[in-house]
């Protein structure tokens, strides 16, 4: 077994840049095949395989700065020969066993608190794999993400798939995951957060400013928005922010988690969010901007008004109607045909068998 490490290209430089990686994990190479191209400020060098073998523990990727002596890869006689290296970073534990990461991937995983089980990779997690999950480009990483109102992240002018999420808290986290998993056709441009002391980014999506930036984003070609504020007990706020986004000319797509069930006979307006495990059954009518939260059930023929929040585990029997801005609490059950008015808060775990008037 041969360990291929970064050579000293010139005496006074202890780091080189990886310009190109010509092989992939598990690839068979002959002696003399190009492994990668390295560059220092004064020299460029093609690194060739000193022996034939299988590329194992490939630990570099293009664009990376890497120290002299660091491992590039190992070459083994057999494809399944065990490889232990002294210097190698401890593999990460994932639900599918141990998995290795490149340095840049490791840094992103740490910085953005990424769940490695969600990263698609082919044996070693690279920066590219992590960026893909985060839905951002390497340029986004360089973009300064100041607090609200700053110049902040790059907005790809004219992209028709750009979406901005309004909010940067717990609900925004879920909306980001749902877009990444259920709306891969959309490109997460950034988050809008009105809080003064909010985060710089959430799950790798930069905070690009406060509500004052929305108009500019729209002018610069961001056509879509999603409301990432759950406001669990004051839905009037959600209604107000939704109307603001509509007035600004944003399109608010419905976002449905791939693990939700929405029957084909369902009709809904815009800006609705259907979370994982939720069931929206036959012939349900949804208005605009409602949240059907995780594992809730909206049975056949229900009518759900605008800005409603059916919270996790709430169960609505058939033919129930729910008025605008009403919140149905977690685990509540609503009996067949009950009519719940607008601006009602149904406490968690309540059994509702009589109609409830507005407010
Ligand atoms: O219970 C569940 C499953 N989810 C809850 C969700 C429905 O509502 C979640 O646990 C939270 O209780 C809540 O999520 P949300 O709204 O993301 O809350 P929080 O995690 O506290 O994040 C607050 C976000 O809302 C931040 O981005 C704040 O800037 C923003 N926010 C709060 N109040 C506001 C206001 N933004 C504006 N523009 N105006 C406000 O009054």
Boltz pocket constraint, residues with backbone or C-beta under 6 A from the ligand:
constraints:
  - pocket:
      binder: B
      contacts: [[A, 167], [A, 168], [A, 169], [A, 170], [A, 171], [A, 172], [A, 192], [A, 193], [A, 194], [A, 195], [A, 198], [A, 228], [A, 229], [A, 230], [A, 231], [A, 232], [A, 237], [A, 241], [A, 293], [A, 312]]
      max_distance: 6.0
